[in-house]
């Protein structure tokens, strides 16, 4: 039997002294670890310095913001599995101090068990040596005599769930089932994750492996949590309704015990009003919202976001093409090549920015600086397409773009105005890199935009958009935020409207080419392209944070109507129907609603648009 590579993951937040004790204990294990990873959740004390200065030289992952225990363990698991190629990952909090033989006892039980083991848990004690009620594994209901016998022979017992306070996980299970749900933030992330892994996998509790959980007080899961009761309720609702971790009978079993524990918590609370208010809010959000993907929640936390994307998006890349439905196309539609998603080795990227005579020179310069000088992750090149002749002011700005940034700039001058679709096709041809970020000459990208989106595309996505925030002229007085759909809702939404905000997208050139590229369709070329990408099986995602400030200005709502746009709308609907993207009833609905929107008076169009934006999750900041 080969010796497994074991990597410990410690999630740290503002407990510098306890972190030092945990790292000392890990370094003193009788069975040495291959590596130790410390995920620092943007601590404000000396925890990060303690980790970096520790004699054991752990791999330190410093996140840019606090992602909670859920996000920290997702990052740590991804780092251990995707970057360090661990066979087993040992998870624990920064207030967990393992005894000297804790790991040796876990591995001994694993070797003695006659079969594969998905995850293992240690006995968790408090500082006085008594069992800690906060970290008691749940025994496996209905375990057969044979299962019990095999576990006893290994000095263990079969369990259905376990906590992240000393949990040893097989990396193969991580690759198969993914990572913890980062959107949980805190509480129940370990319950959902362990039950997801162990629904069909084997989990063992090994009392011979002992760790000390140095919480401030010896309390159980029914102690008064105050406002944090929100997370307890919301995350349990998500586990029972949004996760595949539990069988229907288990949802009834654990749901009943959860309700009894909540009742005890409220009864013992000294501030029941706070608990009821927080719990009610958690119940509502658990029912009406769904957890976001890890790649979305952890976008922008730093380079570790790419490791998360590699695990979450790359785990089934070899099988992705066969599972995606082929698009039905008319004979006139461009032939689609298969879309193959998977992590990229080359993370360099281009920015594609078109400009024409109708743009404003000052807006062009500000937009250009926002995608170069102002970015925390700067592009490797900017390709500017001059769509036909421009005035002297724009020409002057184009002539000195090289002076505004150290980023290489390629100017693609077109002799005549050919329209946005053909200009973008010319620009894509000039781009040197597979990853391409779109930008418009009059919009402003927030500094974190590329740091959020590019790792997602490099990790396996074919296209990633974001919310946008409208503004008139003053970028410091932004208005309505237009929130795009996420997850499965992207494909559903695309049957009625464009699911992406075009100036916000980052995509792979190969995925655009596989869909036939941009085809000229006046003011609708982006929607047509994105629909074809979705029909061809592109891995599409949206970030709900507004990463682009979108200039609306005078005449914005006038441009959304009129005969010209009506003609394009009708052509778009005919094309998508002929290619099989829309059913007959969907096309009829779209013609009635969308085409009707193009011909109503501008005041009605503006009011209807803003009302619909709010209905779909749009909002104006406080």
C-alpha positions in Angstrom: 0.0 0.0 0.0 1.5 3.4 -1.0 1.9 6.1 1.6 -0.7 8.8 1.0 0.2 12.5 0.8 -1.6 14.3 3.6 -2.0 18.1 3.6 -3.5 19.9 6.6 -5.7 22.9 6.1 -6.2 25.4 8.8 -8.7 28.3 8.4 -7.6 31.3 10.4 -9.4 34.5 11.4 -8.2 36.9 14.2 -6.9 34.2 16.6 -3.2 34.7 16.4 -2.2 33.0 19.6 -4.5 30.0 19.0 -3.2 29.7 15.5 0.4 29.4 16.7 -0.6 26.6 19.1 -2.4 24.8 16.3 0.6 25.0 14.0 3.0 23.9 16.7 0.8 20.8 17.3 0.7 20.0 13.5 4.4 20.3 13.3 4.8 17.8 16.2 2.7 15.0 14.7 4.1 11.5 15.1 3.2 10.9 11.5 4.5 14.0 9.7 2.4 16.0 7.3 3.6 16.6 3.7 2.4 20.2 3.8 0.3 22.5 5.9 -1.9 25.2 4.3 -3.1 28.2 6.3 -6.0 30.1 4.8 -6.1 33.6 6.4 -9.6 35.2 6.1 -8.3 38.8 6.0 -7.4 38.8 9.7 -7.0 42.2 11.4 -4.7 40.9 14.2 -1.3 39.3 13.8 -2.6 36.0 12.6 -1.2 36.4 9.1 2.3 37.3 10.5 2.2 34.3 12.9 1.5 32.0 10.0 4.2 33.4 7.7 6.8 33.4 10.5 6.1 29.9 11.9 9.1 27.5 11.8 7.1 24.8 10.0 6.9 27.1 6.9 3.2 26.5 6.0 1.8 27.5 2.7 -0.1 30.7 3.5 -3.1 31.7 1.4 -4.0 35.3 2.3 -7.6 36.2 1.2 -8.5 39.8 0.4 -11.8 39.6 2.4 -13.3 37.5 5.1 -15.2 34.6 3.4 -16.2 32.8 6.6 -15.3 29.3 7.5 -17.2 28.0 4.5 -15.2 30.0 2.0 -12.0 29.4 3.8 -12.4 25.6 3.8 -13.4 25.7 0.1 -10.2 27.6 -0.7 -8.1 25.4 1.5 -9.5 22.2 0.0 -9.0 23.5 -3.6 -5.4 24.6 -2.8 -4.6 21.2 -1.3 -6.2 19.2 -4.1 -5.6 21.3 -7.2 -2.3 22.9 -6.4 -0.6 20.5 -4.0 -2.0 17.2 -5.4 -2.9 15.9 -1.9 -4.3 12.4 -1.5 -5.9 13.3 1.9 -6.8 16.7 3.3 -7.0 17.2 7.1 -9.4 20.1 7.9 -9.5 22.1 11.1 -10.1 25.5 12.6 -7.4 27.7 14.0 -8.6 27.0 17.6 -8.1 23.2 17.1 -5.0 21.7 18.7 -4.4 18.0 17.7 -2.7 15.6 20.1 0.6 14.2 18.9 -0.8 11.0 17.6 -4.1 12.3 16.2 -3.2 11.9 12.5 -1.4 8.6 13.1 -4.6 7.2 14.7 -6.7 8.4 11.8 -4.5 6.8 9.2 -4.2 3.6 11.2 -8.0 3.2 11.3 -8.1 4.0 7.5 -5.5 1.2 6.8 -7.4 -1.3 9.1 -10.7 -0.7 7.5 -11.5 -3.3 4.7 -12.7 -0.8 2.1 -12.6 2.8 0.9 -13.1 5.5 3.4 -14.4 8.9 2.2 -13.9 10.9 5.4 -12.9 10.5 9.0 -13.5 12.4 12.2 -11.5 12.7 15.4 -12.8 12.7 19.0 -13.1 16.4 19.9 -12.5 17.4 23.5 -12.5 20.7 25.4 -9.6 22.1 27.4 -10.7 20.1 30.5 -10.7 16.8 28.5 -14.5 16.4 28.3 -16.2 15.7 25.0 -17.1 18.9 23.2 -20.8 19.0 22.4 -20.3 21.3 19.5 -18.5 18.7 17.4 -20.3 15.4 18.0 -20.6 13.3 14.8 -24.0 11.9 14.0 -24.0 8.1 13.9 -25.1 6.5 10.6 -28.8 5.6 10.9 -29.6 2.0 9.9 -26.0 0.9 9.7 -25.9 -2.9 9.1 -24.3 -5.3 11.5 -21.6 -5.9 8.9 -20.9 -2.2 8.6 -20.7 -1.9 12.4 -18.4 -4.9 12.6 -16.0 -3.6 9.9 -15.8 -0.2 11.7 -15.2 -1.7 15.1 -12.4 -3.8 13.7 -10.7 -0.6 12.7 -11.4 1.0 16.1 -14.1 3.2 14.7 -17.8 3.6 14.2 -19.8 4.6 11.0 -21.1 8.1 11.0 -23.4 10.2 8.7 -21.9 13.6 9.4 -18.9 15.3 11.0 -17.5 18.8 11.7 -14.6 20.6 10.2 -12.8 20.4 13.6 -10.5 17.6 12.5 -12.0 16.0 9.4 -9.8 13.9 7.1 -11.1 13.9 3.5 -10.1 11.7 0.6 -9.2 14.0 -2.3 -11.0 11.8 -4.8 -14.3 12.6 -3.1 -13.5 16.3 -3.4 -12.9 16.0 -7.1 -16.2 14.0 -7.5 -18.5 16.1 -5.2 -16.8 19.5 -5.3 -16.2 21.9 -2.4 -18.1 23.2 0.6 -20.8 25.8 -0.3 -19.0 29.1 0.3 -22.2 31.1 0.4 -23.1 29.5 3.8 -20.3 31.8 5.2 -20.5 30.3 8.7 -22.5 27.4 10.3 -23.8 24.2 8.8 -21.2 24.3 6.0 -19.6 21.2 7.5 -22.9 19.4 8.0 -24.0 20.0 4.4 -20.6 19.1 3.0 -20.0 16.0 5.1 -23.5 14.6 4.5 -23.0 15.3 0.8 -19.8 13.3 0.8 -21.2 10.5 3.0 -24.6 10.0 1.4 -23.0 7.1 -0.5 -19.5 7.2 0.9 -18.1 5.8 4.1 -17.5 8.0 7.1 -15.7 6.8 10.3 -15.5 8.4 13.7 -12.1 7.4 15.3 -12.1 8.0 19.1 -8.5 7.1 19.3 -7.6 10.2 17.4 -8.0 13.2 19.8 -8.0 16.9 19.2 -8.6 19.8 21.6 -11.1 22.4 20.5 -10.2 25.5 22.5 -13.4 27.5 22.3 -13.9 30.2 24.9 -16.8 28.3 26.6 -18.0 24.7 26.6 -21.3 25.1 24.8 -23.3 23.1 22.4 -25.1 23.8 19.1 -28.2 25.1 21.0 -26.4 28.0 22.8 -27.7 31.5 22.2 -26.1 32.7 18.9 -27.7 36.2 18.8 -28.0 37.7 15.3 -25.9 34.8 13.9 -29.1 32.7 14.2 -29.7 34.0 10.7 -27.0 31.7 9.3 -28.1 28.7 11.3 -31.7 29.0 9.9 -30.9 30.0 6.4 -28.2 27.4 5.9 -30.3 24.6 7.3 -33.1 25.5 5.0 -30.7 25.5 2.1 -29.4 22.1 3.2 -32.8 20.6 3.4 -34.2 22.2 0.2 -31.3 23.0 -2.1 -28.7 20.3 -1.5 -28.6 16.6 -2.6 -26.8 15.7 0.7 -29.8 14.1 2.4 -32.3 11.5 1.3 -36.0 12.4 1.8 -36.3 10.3 4.9 -33.2 11.9 6.4 -34.6 15.4 5.7 -37.6 14.4 7.9 -35.3 12.9 10.6 -32.8 15.8 10.8 -35.5 18.4 10.1 -37.4 17.3 13.2 -34.3 17.3 15.4 -33.4 20.8 14.0 -36.8 22.2 15.0 -36.5 20.8 18.5 -33.0 22.3 18.9 -34.2 25.7 17.6 -37.1 25.6 20.1 -34.6 25.0 22.9 -32.4 27.8 21.7 -35.2 30.3 21.6 -36.5 29.1 25.0 -33.1 29.6 26.7 -32.3 32.9 25.0 -32.1 36.1 27.0 -33.0 38.1 23.9 -35.7 36.2 22.1 -36.7 39.2 20.0 -33.3 39.2 18.3 -33.4 35.5 17.7 -36.9 35.5 16.2 -36.1 38.5 14.0 -32.8 36.9 12.8 -34.3 33.5 12.4 -37.3 34.8 10.5 -35.0 36.6 8.1 -32.9 33.5 7.6 -36.0 31.4 7.0 -37.2 33.9 4.3 -33.8 34.1 2.6 -33.4 30.3 2.7 -36.7 29.9 0.9 -36.5 32.6 -1.7 -32.8 32.6 -2.5 -30.4 29.9 -3.5 -26.7 29.6 -2.7 -24.4 31.1 -5.3 -21.7 29.0 -6.9 -18.3 29.0 -5.1 -16.7 30.5 -8.2 -19.0 33.5 -7.9 -18.8 33.9 -4.1 -15.0 33.6 -4.1 -14.3 35.7 -7.1 -11.8 38.5 -6.3 -10.4 37.0 -3.1 -7.0 36.5 -4.8 -5.1 33.9 -6.8 -6.8 31.2 -4.8 -10.0 31.8 -6.7 -8.4 30.1 -9.7 -7.7 27.0 -7.6 -11.4 27.0 -6.6 -12.4 27.3 -10.3 -10.2 24.5 -11.3 -11.9 22.1 -8.8 -15.4 23.3 -9.3 -15.3 23.9 -13.1 -12.6 21.5 -14.2 -13.5 18.3 -12.4 -15.8 17.0 -15.2 -14.2 18.8 -18.2 -13.3 15.6 -20.0 -17.0 14.6 -20.1 -18.5 18.1 -20.6 -18.9 17.9 -24.4 -20.8 14.6 -24.5 -23.3 15.8 -21.9 -24.2 19.1 -23.6 -27.1 19.2 -26.0 -26.4 20.0 -29.6 -28.1 23.1 -31.0 -30.5 22.8 -33.9 -29.5 25.2 -36.6 -30.9 26.3 -39.9 -28.8 25.8 -43.0 -27.9 29.5 -43.1 -26.6 29.5 -39.5 -22.9 29.2 -38.9 -21.7 25.8 -38.1 -20.8 25.3 -34.4 -17.7 23.5 -33.3 -18.0 21.6 -30.0 -17.3 23.7 -26.9 -14.6 22.3 -24.7 -14.3 23.8 -21.3 -11.5 23.2 -18.9 -8.7 25.0 -17.1 -6.2 27.1 -19.2 -2.5 27.0 -18.6 -2.1 30.5 -20.2 -3.9 33.1 -18.1 -2.9 36.1 -20.2 -5.7 38.1 -21.5 -6.6 40.9 -24.0 -9.0 43.8 -23.7 -11.1 44.4 -26.8 -12.3 48.0 -27.1 -14.1 49.5 -30.2 -14.4 53.2 -30.8 -16.3 55.1 -33.6 -17.0 58.7 -34.5 -20.0 59.0 -32.2 -17.9 58.4 -29.1 -16.7 61.1 -26.8 -12.9 61.6 -26.6 -12.9 62.3 -22.8 -15.1 59.3 -22.2 -12.7 57.2 -24.3 -9.7 58.2 -22.3 -11.4 57.6 -19.0 -12.7 54.2 -20.1 -9.3 53.2 -21.4 -7.5 54.1 -18.1 -10.1 52.1 -16.2 -9.2 48.9 -18.0 -5.4 49.5 -17.8 -3.9 51.8 -15.2 -6.7 51.4 -12.6 -7.0 47.5 -12.7 -5.6 45.4 -9.9 -5.1 42.7 -12.5 -3.9 44.5 -15.6 -4.3 43.1 -19.1 -1.5 41.8 -21.3 -2.7 43.9 -24.2 -5.4 46.2 -25.3 -6.8 45.9 -28.8 -8.6 49.1 -29.9 -10.7 48.9 -33.1 -11.2 52.3 -34.8 -14.5 51.7 -36.6 -14.1 54.1 -39.5 -13.0 57.7 -39.6 -13.1 59.7 -36.3 -12.9 63.3 -35.4 -9.7 65.1 -34.4 -10.3 64.9 -30.6 -10.8 61.1 -30.7 -7.8 60.7 -33.1 -5.7 62.7 -30.7 -6.6 60.3 -27.8 -5.9 57.3 -30.0 -2.6 58.7 -30.9 -1.4 58.9 -27.3 -2.8 55.7 -25.8 0.7 54.3 -25.6 1.6 57.2 -23.3 -1.2 56.5 -20.8 -0.2 52.9 -19.9 2.7 50.4 -20.0 0.2 47.8 -21.3 0.9 47.1 -25.0 -1.8 48.7 -27.3 -2.7 47.5 -30.7 -4.8 49.8 -32.9 -6.9 48.2 -35.6 -7.9 51.0 -38.0 -10.9 50.3 -40.3 -11.2 52.5 -43.3 -15.0 52.8 -43.1 -17.6 52.3 -40.4 -18.7 48.7 -40.6 -20.8 48.4 -37.4 -20.1 46.8 -34.0 -20.3 43.2 -35.0 -17.7 43.4 -37.9 -15.5 45.7 -35.8 -15.4 43.2 -33.0 -14.7 40.4 -35.4 -11.7 42.4 -36.7 -10.6 43.0 -33.1 -10.9 39.4 -32.1 -8.7 38.4 -35.0 -6.0 40.8 -33.7 -6.2 39.6 -30.1 -3.2 37.5 -29.2 -4.7 35.7 -26.2 -7.5 33.2 -25.7 -9.1 35.2 -22.9 -10.7 38.4 -24.1 -12.4 41.1 -22.0 -14.9 43.4 -23.7 -15.0 47.1 -22.9 -16.8 50.0 -24.4 -15.4 53.4 -25.0 -17.8 55.3 -22.8 -18.0 52.9 -19.8 -15.8 52.5 -16.7 -14.6 49.2 -15.3 -14.2 49.0 -11.6 -10.6 48.2 -10.4 -11.4 44.7 -9.3 -13.2 43.7 -12.5 -10.5 41.6 -14.2 -9.2 40.1 -10.9 -12.7 38.7 -10.4 -13.6 37.5 -13.9 -10.4 36.4 -15.5 -9.6 33.6 -13.0 -13.1 32.2 -13.6 -12.6 32.1 -17.4 -9.1 30.6 -16.8 -10.5 28.1 -14.5 -13.1 26.7 -17.0 -15.8 29.1 -17.8 -16.4 30.1 -21.5 -18.1 33.4 -20.7 -18.4 35.4 -17.5 -20.5 38.6 -17.3 -21.4 40.8 -14.3 -24.0 43.2 -13.0 -23.6 46.8 -14.3 -24.4 50.1 -12.6 -25.8 52.9 -14.6 -24.7 56.5 -14.3 -25.4 59.6 -16.3 -22.3 61.7 -16.3 -20.8 61.7 -12.8 -19.2 58.3 -12.1 -19.3 59.0 -8.4 -23.1 59.3 -8.5 -24.1 55.9 -9.8 -27.7 54.8 -10.2 -29.6 51.6 -10.9 -27.8 48.3 -10.7 -28.8 45.8 -13.4 -28.3 42.3 -11.9 -28.0 39.5 -14.4 -29.3 35.9 -14.0 -27.0 33.2 -12.6 -26.7 29.5 -12.8 -29.4 27.6 -14.7 -31.4 30.9 -15.0 -28.9 32.1 -17.6 -30.2 29.6 -20.2 -33.8 30.1 -19.2 -33.5 33.9 -19.3 -31.8 33.8 -22.8 -35.1 32.5 -24.2 -36.6 35.9 -23.5 -33.9 38.5 -23.2 -30.1 38.9 -23.3 -28.7 37.2 -20.1 -25.5 39.2 -20.3 -24.5 42.8 -20.1 -22.3 43.0 -23.2 -19.7 45.6 -21.9 -19.1 43.4 -18.8 -18.3 40.1 -20.5 -15.0 38.2 -20.5 -14.9 35.2 -22.7 -12.8 32.7 -24.5 -12.0 33.4 -28.2 -12.5 29.8 -29.0 -15.9 29.7 -27.5 -17.0 32.8 -29.5 -15.6 31.2 -32.7 -17.4 27.9 -31.9 -20.7 29.8 -31.9 -19.9 31.4 -35.3 -18.6 34.7 -33.9 -20.4 38.1 -34.1 -22.9 38.3 -36.9 -24.2 41.7 -38.0 -27.7 42.3 -36.6 -28.2 45.9 -35.9 -28.0 46.5 -32.1 -28.7 42.8 -31.4 -25.4 41.2 -32.4 -24.4 40.4 -28.8 -27.7 38.7 -27.9 -27.5 36.6 -31.0 -23.9 35.5 -30.2 -24.7 34.7 -26.6 -27.8 32.7 -27.4 -25.7 30.6 -29.9 -23.0 30.1 -27.3 -25.6 28.9 -24.8 -27.2 26.6 -27.4 -23.8 25.1 -28.2 -23.1 24.2 -24.5 -20.9 27.1 -23.4 -20.2 27.2 -19.7 -21.8 30.5 -18.9 -21.6 32.4 -15.6 -22.5 35.8 -14.2 -21.2 37.7 -11.2 -23.9 39.6 -9.3 -21.6 42.4 -8.2 -21.5 45.5 -10.5 -18.1 45.4 -12.1 -18.8 48.0 -14.8 -20.2 51.5 -14.6 -22.5 51.8 -17.6 -23.0 55.3 -19.0 -26.6 55.9 -20.0 -26.8 59.6 -20.7 -29.3 61.5 -22.8 -31.2 59.4 -25.3 -30.5 56.0 -23.7 -34.2 55.0 -23.6 -34.9 56.5 -27.1 -32.2 54.2 -28.5 -34.1 51.2 -27.1 -37.0 51.8 -29.4 -37.9 52.9 -32.9 -38.4 51.2 -36.3 -34.7 50.3 -36.6 -34.6 48.3 -33.4 -38.0 46.8 -34.1 -36.7 45.4 -37.4 -33.7 44.0 -35.6 -35.9 42.5 -32.9 -38.1 40.7 -35.4 -35.0 39.4 -37.3 -33.5 38.2 -34.1 -36.7 36.3 -33.1 -37.0 34.7 -36.5 -33.3 33.6 -36.4 -33.4 32.1 -32.9 -36.6 30.2 -33.8 -35.3 28.9 -37.1 -32.2 27.6 -35.2 -34.3 25.8 -32.6 -33.3 28.0 -29.7 -36.8 29.3 -29.3 -40.1 27.3 -29.5 -43.0 28.7 -31.4 -44.8 29.9 -28.3 -41.7 31.5 -27.0 -41.2 33.4 -30.2 -44.8 34.6 -30.2 -44.4 35.8 -26.6 -41.2 37.6 -27.4 -42.6 39.3 -30.5 -45.6 40.5 -28.5 -43.7 41.7 -25.5 -40.3 42.7 -26.8 -41.4 44.1 -30.1 -44.2 45.9 -28.4 -41.7 47.5 -26.0 -39.9 49.0 -29.0 -42.9 50.9 -30.3 -44.4 52.4 -27.1 -43.7 56.0 -26.3 -40.3 56.7 -24.7 -41.8 57.7 -21.3 -43.7 54.4 -21.1 -40.6 52.5 -22.2 -38.5 54.1 -19.5 -41.0 53.4 -16.8 -41.5 49.8 -17.9 -37.8 49.1 -18.2 -37.0 50.4 -14.7 -40.0 48.5 -13.2 -38.8 45.3 -15.0 -35.2 45.8 -13.8 -36.4 46.0 -10.2 -38.6 43.0 -10.6 -35.6 41.0 -11.8 -33.5 42.0 -8.8 -32.2 45.4 -9.9 -31.8 48.0 -7.2 -30.6 51.6 -6.5 -27.9 51.8 -3.8 -28.7 53.6 -0.6 
